[in-house]
Amino acid sequence: MFSIKNFLGELSTCLIRKENLLTFNPLTGEKMFDIGVFCGVKDVAYGDIGTWLNLFKAGGECVFIKEALNSYRSHPAQNTYDLSIRLRLILEWLNYLTIAWLNNVFL
């Protein structure tokens, strides 16, 4: 079965160097913070996956700790349980897989 479980955690649960979140804006020529964007495509349903994929694409060192260091409250009214949002999440992942393949990233 397809799972939309977030094994990495939200961006707020991690320590990320500020300079690793800067991207180049081709319109202005300046560096800017662009959270939730991967290869020019903005997250719609997810708020952080694009940023994670950009960090992984850039390389560098990363440490993943298997044990849970935080937890989230879960309740039936969360967006996660909304079928239309779950479908958007699946479509967004498929979109990211396609973008990654077209850009020779990760696959």
Biotite code that builds the C-alpha atoms (Angstrom):
import biotite.structure as struc

atoms = struc.array([
    struc.Atom([0.000, 0.000, 0.000], chain_id="A", res_id=1, res_name="MET", atom_name="CA", element="C"),
    struc.Atom([1.145, 3.545, -0.749], chain_id="A", res_id=2, res_name="PHE", atom_name="CA", element="C"),
    struc.Atom([2.222, 5.476, 2.331], chain_id="A", res_id=3, res_name="SER", atom_name="CA", element="C"),
    struc.Atom([2.459, 9.250, 2.648], chain_id="A", res_id=4, res_name="ILE", atom_name="CA", element="C"),
    struc.Atom([4.243, 9.005, 5.977], chain_id="A", res_id=5, res_name="LYS", atom_name="CA", element="C"),
    struc.Atom([6.948, 11.623, 6.411], chain_id="A", res_id=6, res_name="ASN", atom_name="CA", element="C"),
    struc.Atom([10.055, 9.761, 7.575], chain_id="A", res_id=7, res_name="PHE", atom_name="CA", element="C"),
    struc.Atom([12.305, 12.825, 7.363], chain_id="A", res_id=8, res_name="LEU", atom_name="CA", element="C"),
    struc.Atom([10.272, 15.259, 9.375], chain_id="A", res_id=9, res_name="GLY", atom_name="CA", element="C"),
    struc.Atom([9.289, 18.834, 8.783], chain_id="A", res_id=10, res_name="GLU", atom_name="CA", element="C"),
    struc.Atom([11.945, 21.438, 8.112], chain_id="A", res_id=11, res_name="LEU", atom_name="CA", element="C"),
    struc.Atom([11.371, 22.826, 11.587], chain_id="A", res_id=12, res_name="SER", atom_name="CA", element="C"),
    struc.Atom([12.738, 19.604, 13.135], chain_id="A", res_id=13, res_name="THR", atom_name="CA", element="C"),
    struc.Atom([16.157, 19.814, 11.475], chain_id="A", res_id=14, res_name="CYS", atom_name="CA", element="C"),
    struc.Atom([19.310, 21.839, 11.616], chain_id="A", res_id=15, res_name="LEU", atom_name="CA", element="C"),
    struc.Atom([20.094, 23.171, 8.154], chain_id="A", res_id=16, res_name="ILE", atom_name="CA", element="C"),
    struc.Atom([22.796, 25.672, 7.290], chain_id="A", res_id=17, res_name="ARG", atom_name="CA", element="C"),
    struc.Atom([21.216, 28.917, 6.107], chain_id="A", res_id=18, res_name="LYS", atom_name="CA", element="C"),
    struc.Atom([23.401, 29.109, 2.989], chain_id="A", res_id=19, res_name="GLU", atom_name="CA", element="C"),
    struc.Atom([22.048, 25.720, 1.867], chain_id="A", res_id=20, res_name="ASN", atom_name="CA", element="C"),
    struc.Atom([18.546, 27.179, 1.621], chain_id="A", res_id=21, res_name="LEU", atom_name="CA", element="C"),
    struc.Atom([19.543, 29.976, -0.747], chain_id="A", res_id=22, res_name="LEU", atom_name="CA", element="C"),
    struc.Atom([18.741, 29.627, -4.441], chain_id="A", res_id=23, res_name="THR", atom_name="CA", element="C"),
    struc.Atom([19.563, 31.778, -7.438], chain_id="A", res_id=24, res_name="PHE", atom_name="CA", element="C"),
    struc.Atom([16.676, 33.827, -8.828], chain_id="A", res_id=25, res_name="ASN", atom_name="CA", element="C"),
    struc.Atom([17.209, 34.005, -12.620], chain_id="A", res_id=26, res_name="PRO", atom_name="CA", element="C"),
    struc.Atom([14.847, 36.980, -12.930], chain_id="A", res_id=27, res_name="LEU", atom_name="CA", element="C"),
    struc.Atom([16.670, 39.261, -10.482], chain_id="A", res_id=28, res_name="THR", atom_name="CA", element="C"),
    struc.Atom([20.114, 37.653, -10.447], chain_id="A", res_id=29, res_name="GLY", atom_name="CA", element="C"),
    struc.Atom([20.032, 37.600, -6.651], chain_id="A", res_id=30, res_name="GLU", atom_name="CA", element="C"),
    struc.Atom([20.165, 34.807, -4.127], chain_id="A", res_id=31, res_name="LYS", atom_name="CA", element="C"),
    struc.Atom([16.955, 34.245, -2.193], chain_id="A", res_id=32, res_name="MET", atom_name="CA", element="C"),
    struc.Atom([15.289, 31.793, 0.156], chain_id="A", res_id=33, res_name="PHE", atom_name="CA", element="C"),
    struc.Atom([13.021, 29.510, -1.835], chain_id="A", res_id=34, res_name="ASP", atom_name="CA", element="C"),
    struc.Atom([11.436, 26.913, 0.428], chain_id="A", res_id=35, res_name="ILE", atom_name="CA", element="C"),
    struc.Atom([9.431, 24.097, -1.140], chain_id="A", res_id=36, res_name="GLY", atom_name="CA", element="C"),
    struc.Atom([10.819, 24.336, -4.696], chain_id="A", res_id=37, res_name="VAL", atom_name="CA", element="C"),
    struc.Atom([12.579, 21.555, -6.603], chain_id="A", res_id=38, res_name="PHE", atom_name="CA", element="C"),
    struc.Atom([13.954, 22.150, -10.107], chain_id="A", res_id=39, res_name="CYS", atom_name="CA", element="C"),
    struc.Atom([11.735, 25.215, -10.415], chain_id="A", res_id=40, res_name="GLY", atom_name="CA", element="C"),
    struc.Atom([8.511, 23.478, -9.346], chain_id="A", res_id=41, res_name="VAL", atom_name="CA", element="C"),
    struc.Atom([6.798, 24.702, -6.154], chain_id="A", res_id=42, res_name="LYS", atom_name="CA", element="C"),
    struc.Atom([5.266, 22.292, -3.636], chain_id="A", res_id=43, res_name="ASP", atom_name="CA", element="C"),
    struc.Atom([1.488, 22.363, -3.721], chain_id="A", res_id=44, res_name="VAL", atom_name="CA", element="C"),
    struc.Atom([0.410, 19.733, -1.229], chain_id="A", res_id=45, res_name="ALA", atom_name="CA", element="C"),
    struc.Atom([3.699, 19.200, 0.591], chain_id="A", res_id=46, res_name="TYR", atom_name="CA", element="C"),
    struc.Atom([5.383, 22.164, 2.158], chain_id="A", res_id=47, res_name="GLY", atom_name="CA", element="C"),
    struc.Atom([8.917, 20.857, 2.452], chain_id="A", res_id=48, res_name="ASP", atom_name="CA", element="C"),
    struc.Atom([9.643, 18.021, 0.031], chain_id="A", res_id=49, res_name="ILE", atom_name="CA", element="C"),
    struc.Atom([10.992, 20.322, -2.682], chain_id="A", res_id=50, res_name="GLY", atom_name="CA", element="C"),
    struc.Atom([13.460, 21.774, -0.197], chain_id="A", res_id=51, res_name="THR", atom_name="CA", element="C"),
    struc.Atom([14.572, 18.320, 0.959], chain_id="A", res_id=52, res_name="TRP", atom_name="CA", element="C"),
    struc.Atom([15.102, 17.187, -2.637], chain_id="A", res_id=53, res_name="LEU", atom_name="CA", element="C"),
    struc.Atom([17.175, 20.296, -3.385], chain_id="A", res_id=54, res_name="ASN", atom_name="CA", element="C"),
    struc.Atom([19.308, 19.694, -0.291], chain_id="A", res_id=55, res_name="LEU", atom_name="CA", element="C"),
    struc.Atom([19.867, 16.061, -1.314], chain_id="A", res_id=56, res_name="PHE", atom_name="CA", element="C"),
    struc.Atom([20.625, 17.083, -4.898], chain_id="A", res_id=57, res_name="LYS", atom_name="CA", element="C"),
    struc.Atom([23.251, 19.587, -3.717], chain_id="A", res_id=58, res_name="ALA", atom_name="CA", element="C"),
    struc.Atom([25.078, 16.851, -1.849], chain_id="A", res_id=59, res_name="GLY", atom_name="CA", element="C"),
    struc.Atom([27.167, 17.473, 1.178], chain_id="A", res_id=60, res_name="GLY", atom_name="CA", element="C"),
    struc.Atom([27.057, 15.620, 4.428], chain_id="A", res_id=61, res_name="GLU", atom_name="CA", element="C"),
    struc.Atom([23.886, 14.501, 6.126], chain_id="A", res_id=62, res_name="CYS", atom_name="CA", element="C"),
    struc.Atom([23.170, 12.466, 9.230], chain_id="A", res_id=63, res_name="VAL", atom_name="CA", element="C"),
    struc.Atom([19.914, 10.564, 9.642], chain_id="A", res_id=64, res_name="PHE", atom_name="CA", element="C"),
    struc.Atom([18.994, 9.379, 13.129], chain_id="A", res_id=65, res_name="ILE", atom_name="CA", element="C"),
    struc.Atom([16.597, 6.445, 13.056], chain_id="A", res_id=66, res_name="LYS", atom_name="CA", element="C"),
    struc.Atom([15.019, 7.048, 16.446], chain_id="A", res_id=67, res_name="GLU", atom_name="CA", element="C"),
    struc.Atom([12.152, 9.518, 16.678], chain_id="A", res_id=68, res_name="ALA", atom_name="CA", element="C"),
    struc.Atom([13.218, 12.796, 18.244], chain_id="A", res_id=69, res_name="LEU", atom_name="CA", element="C"),
    struc.Atom([9.850, 14.503, 18.018], chain_id="A", res_id=70, res_name="ASN", atom_name="CA", element="C"),
    struc.Atom([6.196, 13.653, 17.502], chain_id="A", res_id=71, res_name="SER", atom_name="CA", element="C"),
    struc.Atom([3.078, 15.292, 16.150], chain_id="A", res_id=72, res_name="TYR", atom_name="CA", element="C"),
    struc.Atom([-0.423, 15.293, 17.447], chain_id="A", res_id=73, res_name="ARG", atom_name="CA", element="C"),
    struc.Atom([-2.776, 13.444, 15.107], chain_id="A", res_id=74, res_name="SER", atom_name="CA", element="C"),
    struc.Atom([-6.529, 13.965, 14.858], chain_id="A", res_id=75, res_name="HIS", atom_name="CA", element="C"),
    struc.Atom([-9.264, 13.093, 12.323], chain_id="A", res_id=76, res_name="PRO", atom_name="CA", element="C"),
    struc.Atom([-9.721, 16.717, 11.168], chain_id="A", res_id=77, res_name="ALA", atom_name="CA", element="C"),
    struc.Atom([-6.147, 16.981, 9.827], chain_id="A", res_id=78, res_name="GLN", atom_name="CA", element="C"),
    struc.Atom([-5.632, 17.624, 6.118], chain_id="A", res_id=79, res_name="ASN", atom_name="CA", element="C"),
    struc.Atom([-3.746, 14.328, 5.931], chain_id="A", res_id=80, res_name="THR", atom_name="CA", element="C"),
    struc.Atom([-7.052, 12.483, 6.223], chain_id="A", res_id=81, res_name="TYR", atom_name="CA", element="C"),
    struc.Atom([-8.765, 14.508, 3.478], chain_id="A", res_id=82, res_name="ASP", atom_name="CA", element="C"),
    struc.Atom([-9.026, 12.302, 0.365], chain_id="A", res_id=83, res_name="LEU", atom_name="CA", element="C"),
    struc.Atom([-8.585, 15.181, -2.092], chain_id="A", res_id=84, res_name="SER", atom_name="CA", element="C"),
    struc.Atom([-5.377, 16.251, -0.330], chain_id="A", res_id=85, res_name="ILE", atom_name="CA", element="C"),
    struc.Atom([-4.113, 12.666, -0.233], chain_id="A", res_id=86, res_name="ARG", atom_name="CA", element="C"),
    struc.Atom([-4.630, 12.461, -4.003], chain_id="A", res_id=87, res_name="LEU", atom_name="CA", element="C"),
    struc.Atom([-2.750, 15.750, -4.474], chain_id="A", res_id=88, res_name="ARG", atom_name="CA", element="C"),
    struc.Atom([0.105, 14.323, -2.390], chain_id="A", res_id=89, res_name="LEU", atom_name="CA", element="C"),
    struc.Atom([0.335, 11.243, -4.612], chain_id="A", res_id=90, res_name="ILE", atom_name="CA", element="C"),
    struc.Atom([0.256, 13.364, -7.772], chain_id="A", res_id=91, res_name="LEU", atom_name="CA", element="C"),
    struc.Atom([2.921, 15.655, -6.392], chain_id="A", res_id=92, res_name="GLU", atom_name="CA", element="C"),
    struc.Atom([5.214, 12.697, -5.677], chain_id="A", res_id=93, res_name="TRP", atom_name="CA", element="C"),
    struc.Atom([4.676, 11.414, -9.219], chain_id="A", res_id=94, res_name="LEU", atom_name="CA", element="C"),
    struc.Atom([5.492, 14.892, -10.504], chain_id="A", res_id=95, res_name="ASN", atom_name="CA", element="C"),
    struc.Atom([8.700, 14.971, -8.462], chain_id="A", res_id=96, res_name="TYR", atom_name="CA", element="C"),
    struc.Atom([9.722, 11.544, -9.744], chain_id="A", res_id=97, res_name="LEU", atom_name="CA", element="C"),
    struc.Atom([9.180, 12.723, -13.320], chain_id="A", res_id=98, res_name="THR", atom_name="CA", element="C"),
    struc.Atom([11.134, 15.944, -12.741], chain_id="A", res_id=99, res_name="ILE", atom_name="CA", element="C"),
    struc.Atom([13.975, 14.005, -11.110], chain_id="A", res_id=100, res_name="ALA", atom_name="CA", element="C"),
    struc.Atom([14.113, 11.557, -14.030], chain_id="A", res_id=101, res_name="TRP", atom_name="CA", element="C"),
    struc.Atom([14.084, 14.356, -16.625], chain_id="A", res_id=102, res_name="LEU", atom_name="CA", element="C"),
    struc.Atom([16.916, 16.130, -14.780], chain_id="A", res_id=103, res_name="ASN", atom_name="CA", element="C"),
    struc.Atom([18.969, 12.956, -14.170], chain_id="A", res_id=104, res_name="ASN", atom_name="CA", element="C"),
    struc.Atom([18.645, 13.406, -10.433], chain_id="A", res_id=105, res_name="VAL", atom_name="CA", element="C"),
    struc.Atom([18.438, 10.503, -7.928], chain_id="A", res_id=106, res_name="PHE", atom_name="CA", element="C"),
    struc.Atom([17.399, 7.835, -10.430], chain_id="A", res_id=107, res_name="LEU", atom_name="CA", element="C"),
])
